[in-house]
């Protein structure tokens, strides 16, 4: 290999709803806009896409719609994780069938597997489906934290190619790079830490913020690649209040509201997610003005 497969600004896409159903037209229009704004990759059916409340049929349909619009212009990473290994295999097989470029597979939540259980879970998916896999390590939602040692074992499998790291542990990317090497894609899952994550050996970010600021997020990564650190600092300062505001309440409620302000979707979520409070609305709006996204 010659460097990681996935780099730069990758959007963890929202799933627009209208009257309780997936708004397919709004979703496909949104995907096209993301690509036109410079987004370098797309994740369908992740946490931000409200995957826990999508039916299997909806989940598969959303990924297929994303692949159709992307049409090879940027890679599509399908969220196919589950706390059931068999269900994760089912969703990963479908992602492969519809032409996704990789699968994003979250560490199993609620079950609390051991490190060996984590290894066997990913190994089973890897053996069942011929598709690159990005590990999604997010202890804040799944409780378990995959160790660097376990990740190194998994990286020895040919199609385990990277990690979305949502630990916010800024020592982790350096340790992972030392243990596994430069070709293993390290993608931050925490927008606010993206600059120090890159400095510690990261390659990109699977971003919530880029749902509403795709051009700015892409500009930050482009500036990093050309070592234009003044621009990195300037863009980061514009985005930082937005990163904070979009996590003032549980994701994706704030970013759904922000996207609705830009006309990309209705401000509609599925229970148990609900629309944000007026206080959070004000924070999001102010942060969008600060970033230059709203007047």
C-alpha positions in Angstrom: 0.0 0.0 0.0 1.0 3.6 -0.4 -0.8 5.5 2.3 -4.3 5.2 3.7 -7.3 4.7 1.4 -9.5 7.3 3.1 -8.3 10.8 4.0 -9.6 14.3 4.5 -13.1 15.5 5.2 -15.6 12.7 5.2 -19.2 13.5 6.1 -21.3 11.3 8.5 -24.5 12.0 6.7 -27.8 13.0 8.3 -30.9 11.1 7.1 -33.7 13.5 6.3 -37.2 12.6 7.3 -40.6 13.9 6.1 -43.8 12.9 7.9 -42.0 9.9 9.5 -40.5 8.5 6.3 -37.0 8.8 4.8 -37.1 11.9 2.5 -35.2 10.2 -0.4 -35.3 13.3 -2.7 -33.8 15.6 0.1 -31.2 12.9 0.9 -30.0 12.5 -2.7 -29.9 16.3 -3.2 -27.9 16.6 0.0 -25.4 14.0 -1.0 -24.9 15.8 -4.4 -24.4 19.1 -2.6 -21.8 17.5 -0.2 -19.7 16.3 -3.2 -20.0 19.7 -5.0 -18.7 21.4 -1.8 -15.5 19.4 -1.7 -16.4 16.6 0.7 -13.9 13.7 0.1 -16.0 10.8 1.3 -19.5 9.9 2.6 -20.7 7.8 5.5 -24.3 6.5 5.2 -26.3 5.2 8.1 -24.0 6.1 10.9 -25.0 7.5 14.3 -25.6 10.9 12.6 -27.8 9.2 10.1 -30.0 7.9 13.0 -29.2 4.3 12.1 -30.6 2.9 15.4 -34.1 3.9 14.3 -33.9 2.9 10.7 -35.4 -0.4 9.7 -33.2 -2.8 7.8 -35.0 -1.9 4.6 -34.5 1.8 5.2 -30.9 1.3 6.2 -30.2 -0.6 3.0 -32.2 1.9 0.9 -30.3 4.9 2.2 -26.9 3.3 1.4 -28.1 2.4 -2.1 -29.3 6.0 -2.7 -26.0 7.3 -1.5 -23.9 5.1 -3.7 -26.2 5.9 -6.7 -25.7 9.7 -6.3 -22.0 9.5 -5.5 -21.5 7.4 -8.7 -17.8 6.9 -8.0 -17.0 10.6 -7.5 -16.1 10.1 -3.9 -16.0 6.9 -1.8 -19.0 5.7 0.2 -18.5 4.0 3.5 -21.7 2.3 4.7 -22.5 2.1 8.4 -23.2 -1.6 8.9 -22.4 -2.2 12.5 -24.5 -3.9 15.0 -24.2 -5.5 18.4 -25.3 -8.7 16.7 -22.5 -10.2 14.5 -24.9 -11.9 12.2 -26.9 -8.6 11.7 -23.6 -6.7 11.0 -22.7 -9.4 8.4 -26.2 -9.0 6.7 -25.8 -5.2 6.4 -22.2 -5.5 5.3 -23.2 -8.0 2.6 -25.8 -5.6 1.3 -23.3 -2.7 1.3 -21.0 -4.8 -0.9 -23.9 -5.7 -3.2 -24.9 -2.1 -3.9 -21.4 -0.9 -4.5 -20.2 0.7 -1.3 -16.4 1.2 -1.0 -16.1 0.1 2.6 -18.1 -0.6 5.8 -17.9 1.4 9.0 -18.5 -1.2 11.8 -19.1 0.1 15.3 -17.8 -1.8 18.3 -20.8 -3.8 19.7 -22.8 -1.8 22.1 -24.6 -3.0 25.2 -23.2 -6.6 25.1 -19.8 -5.3 26.4 -17.6 -7.9 24.7 -14.1 -8.6 25.9 -11.1 -7.6 23.7 -11.1 -11.2 22.3 -14.8 -10.9 21.7 -14.2 -7.7 19.7 -11.5 -9.4 17.7 -13.7 -12.4 16.9 -16.6 -10.1 15.9 -14.6 -8.2 13.4 -12.8 -11.3 12.1 -16.2 -13.0 11.5 -17.4 -10.0 9.4 -14.1 -9.8 7.6 -14.3 -13.5 6.6 -17.9 -13.3 5.6 -17.8 -10.3 3.2 -15.1 -9.2 0.8 -15.3 -5.4 1.6 -12.8 -3.1 3.4 -13.8 -2.4 7.0 -13.2 0.7 9.1 -13.4 0.0 12.8 -15.6 2.5 14.7 -14.3 2.9 18.2 -16.7 5.1 20.3 -16.6 4.1 24.0 -18.9 7.0 24.9 -21.8 5.2 23.1 -20.8 1.6 23.1 -19.0 1.4 26.6 -16.3 -0.9 25.3 -13.0 0.6 24.1 -10.9 -1.3 21.6 -7.3 -1.4 22.7 -4.4 -0.5 20.4 -3.2 -4.1 20.8 -6.6 -5.5 19.6 -6.6 -3.1 16.7 -3.1 -4.1 15.7 -4.3 -7.8 15.6 -7.2 -6.8 13.4 -5.0 -4.7 11.2 -3.1 -7.9 10.3 -6.3 -9.0 8.4 -6.1 -7.7 4.8 -9.4 -5.8 4.7 -9.3 -4.1 8.1 -8.0 -0.8 6.8 -8.6 1.9 9.4 -10.4 3.3 12.4 -12.9 6.1 13.1 -11.5 7.1 16.5 -14.1 8.8 18.7 -12.2 8.4 22.0 -11.0 12.0 22.0 -7.8 10.5 23.3 -5.1 12.5 21.5 -2.3 10.1 22.4 -4.2 7.3 20.7 -3.4 8.2 17.0 0.3 8.4 17.8 0.3 5.1 19.5 -1.8 3.5 16.8 0.6 4.8 14.1 3.6 3.4 15.9 1.8 0.0 16.4 0.2 -0.4 13.0 1.9 2.0 10.6 1.2 4.8 8.2 -1.1 2.9 5.8 -3.8 2.3 8.5 -6.3 5.1 8.0 -6.9 7.0 11.2 -10.0 9.2 11.0 -11.1 11.3 13.9 -14.7 11.0 15.1 -14.5 14.1 17.2 -14.7 17.3 15.1 -13.3 19.6 17.8 -10.1 17.6 18.1 -9.4 17.3 14.3 -6.3 19.5 14.2 -4.4 17.9 17.1 -5.6 14.5 15.8 -4.0 15.2 12.4 -0.8 16.5 14.2 -0.6 13.1 16.1 -0.7 11.0 13.0 -4.3 11.1 11.8 -5.4 11.2 8.2 -8.8 12.8 8.2 -12.2 13.2 10.0 -15.6 11.5 9.7 -17.4 14.7 10.5 -20.7 15.8 11.9 -19.9 19.5 11.3 -19.3 18.9 7.6 -23.0 18.3 7.2 -23.5 22.0 7.3 -20.0 23.4 6.7 -18.6 21.0 4.0 -16.6 23.6 2.2 -14.9 24.9 5.3 -14.2 21.4 6.6 -12.7 20.4 3.2 -10.7 23.7 3.2 -9.2 22.8 6.6 -8.0 19.4 5.4 -6.7 20.8 2.1 -4.7 23.5 4.0 -3.3 20.8 6.3 -2.1 18.7 3.4 -0.2 21.7 1.9 1.1 22.6 5.3 -0.6 26.0 5.3 -1.0 26.1 9.1 -2.1 29.8 9.2 -5.2 28.8 7.1 -5.7 25.7 9.3 -5.8 27.9 12.4 -8.1 30.4 10.8 -10.6 27.9 9.6 -10.4 25.9 12.8 -11.3 29.1 14.8 -14.3 29.7 12.5 -15.5 26.2 13.0 -14.8 25.6 16.7 -18.0 27.2 18.1 -20.0 25.2 15.6 -18.3 22.0 16.7 -19.2 22.8 20.2 -22.8 23.8 19.4 -23.5 20.7 17.4 -22.8 18.6 20.5 -24.7 20.8 23.0 -27.4 18.1 22.9 -27.1 14.5 21.7 -26.1 14.1 18.0 -27.8 14.4 15.5 -30.5 16.7 17.0 -28.4 19.9 16.7 -27.0 19.2 13.3 -30.5 18.3 12.0 -31.7 21.7 13.2 -28.6 23.3 11.6 -29.3 21.6 8.2 -32.9 22.6 8.3 -31.8 26.3 8.7 -29.9 25.8 5.4 -33.0 24.3 3.7 -31.6 20.8 3.3 -34.2 18.9 5.4 -37.0 19.2 7.8 -36.1 19.5 11.5 -37.5 16.0 12.0 -36.0 13.2 14.1 -37.3 9.8 15.3 -38.0 9.0 18.9 -36.3 8.7 21.3 -34.4 11.6 19.6 -36.3 14.9 19.8 -35.7 18.4 18.4 -33.3 20.6 20.4 -34.3 23.2 23.0 -34.6 26.9 22.1 -31.4 27.5 24.1 -29.5 25.0 21.8 -31.2 26.5 18.7 -29.7 29.9 19.7 -26.3 28.4 20.2 -26.4 26.6 16.8 -27.6 29.7 15.0 -25.0 31.9 16.6 -22.2 29.4 15.7 -23.4 29.3 12.1 -23.3 33.0 11.9 -19.7 33.0 13.4 -18.7 30.4 10.8 -20.2 32.6 8.0 -22.9 30.0 7.1 -25.8 32.3 8.0 -26.2 36.1 8.0 
